[in-house]
């Protein structure tokens, strides 16, 4: 064979490979313009950052999966757009013995997406031993049984306000029809306003309207979730009209999008609060006064206005968003007071003996590390960490920032080799302030050991008397402000942007949850 | 033992070539064993308790210690590392790559699902980089130190300096948002391929351009070029027919290396454009300590790279008849 012929052959093979791959991989041809949607198409296209890797109750739905789950699945107890508890798949509930046993009365005439009826058996199925949550947050549940078709009895190991725990879409009600005869998971079966239609891995998830939905049927035909991991690409695709809605607008883009014609940006305070967790087992943060001096040093107002472009509310130490349950309106929070901060440090013996700007005590300088995770929140957290570092420099504390991946952080945390960790409020899912548990001695993520705190947390979670709960949670809030096991920085705001075709969308405070009721499209 | 072979004995050459290919394919197995062994141990050296990290992915933040232990047992993470490696190897011999520890998807299926997209992007990226680099390199070499040469040098400098992710976003802004020519993300048609391939192509073309320039400049000094000119060929024929093929050898080597990098390393471009490739799959799996998926990805990338490296070596023989594999009999 001639040498040139071989070359041509090779080139042709290469082109054939690309061409073949393009044919195998390609499905429908999408043009660049967003208005490739047909006139009056009621298919809503939403951008999310990660794919749904799991549809079954044996694992947690991580990343943005819960936004998709909230269209397909529902929970026994629901929240309205302002975090008030309302009936969900359960119409009412009561506890005959102050919280150890709970009876839920289920809604009638509800069917799953496969036509099977929603009843007590499906609730028992959803909270069976196969459910991972029975090992975790719902560990105190001893048994779940159906008393009749529409009554379910939960028996707990200790009294607990169970309804507050059943609002999270990560442990929803699933139909037993989702399994095949051999017990393997086949397809998501829920009761929600949308049914699962198809999923292309790491690209899109298509849901269609559930015409048998028990509540207000959706005005949309389909919801298509497009997986776009990069936030900048999401924003550009949205501005380009390729997406109708994005559910997490980056802070630096909020003002710009708000100013654009036709785009609607909605913000609402959610239930997450970023916080600075101290290692209270080691110096210097084993001393309460040192932690308090940090609280006085950090300017959370500037953090929100300058670093986060005004998205969010400064916490000043308040342990959770004021829109959540039992929030103390008179709680005294911290404002920046550098003099007070320095005075506190001086009180416990930290002085600058050699004039280098860093305080010392017994010969060792006031150095510490601040761990920041490389994960999804890295962009905002590294900026926040730098502001914290800068503020603490002013009082003579030398903070070294370390941006690490989860594995490295968990290793350092495990041996207590760190000063502070910057965390998001991922320990919370609803209005109930369950996240106080993170500083409980029994929590694997706690670096604080205080009997009074433990007792308060246990007592607050074991009573169902609203008055008593209110007193205890007020006490906990005051405790956290005074003893500062962690300094709470920013109450997060959800920011959702919708395009000009989207009508009727109203943002809710619950996160993660996407409420599409009443949404319709007017495509031109 | 070397035998004297006639250069024109094409039959002998062809058989030796096949023998060489067979030997190289056998080497691929050795490469796979080595690479997967190293990556397996590297995963263990990564900080953190793998059982805990896997449990965090599967069960969320509200973890209970018992869940971490159940993961450790279920995934056999208790056993010594080399033992776990042999178990994996044993499964591999039965063509079973296992299931993802995080999502329980079949590893082989997942990778094969992403293979077309990865190959498309790799080949397209490489082609575009060559389409940009070769003309620039050739023009630079011929117009030594002229304005054109300096412009090309400047372009190469920019190409090397611009970070991938910035370039990608810039291209989206220009071609999607402003000009509405291409979609800003996604996979499925040639117009989806355009921007990611362009991003990769531009980034990779700079070095290739400089390499082509240097190599061609060297070849143009050779005596046979002078001889070709003396024989009356026009400059066009001299460069393209006589000089270029010889100058391309180092470029082909480099392109082969870039191919290997692209197969597993296009994670940034894959993230920006939401391109379902193996690069992002590999990186995400490493962070999640998904041992089986990492091993599967590394295996595939090693195989693909070995095969492409073999293709490059065969291309040598096509380009340069002085290179003959029968000599290594």
Interface residues (C-beta under 8 A of the other chain):
Chain A: X3 X6 X7 X10 X14 X17 X18 X21 X22 X24 X25 X26 X27 X28 X29 X30 X31 X32 X33 X53 X54 X59 X60 X62 X132 X135 X136 X137 X139 X170 X201 X202 X203 X226 X227 X228 X229 X230 X232 X233 X236 X237 X239 X240 X242 X405 X406 X407 X408 X409 X410 X411 X414 X426 X427 X444
Chain B: X46 X47 X48 X49 X52 X53 X56 X57 X58 X59 X60 X61 X62 X63 X64 X65 X66 X67 X70 X102 X103 X110 X113 X114 X116 X117 X119 X120 X123 X124 X127 X165 X169 X172 X173 X176 X177 X180 X181 X182 X183 X184 X185 X186 X187 X188 X189 X190 X191 X192 X193 X271 X272 X273 X274 X276 X280 X287 X289 X311 X315 X318 X319 X321
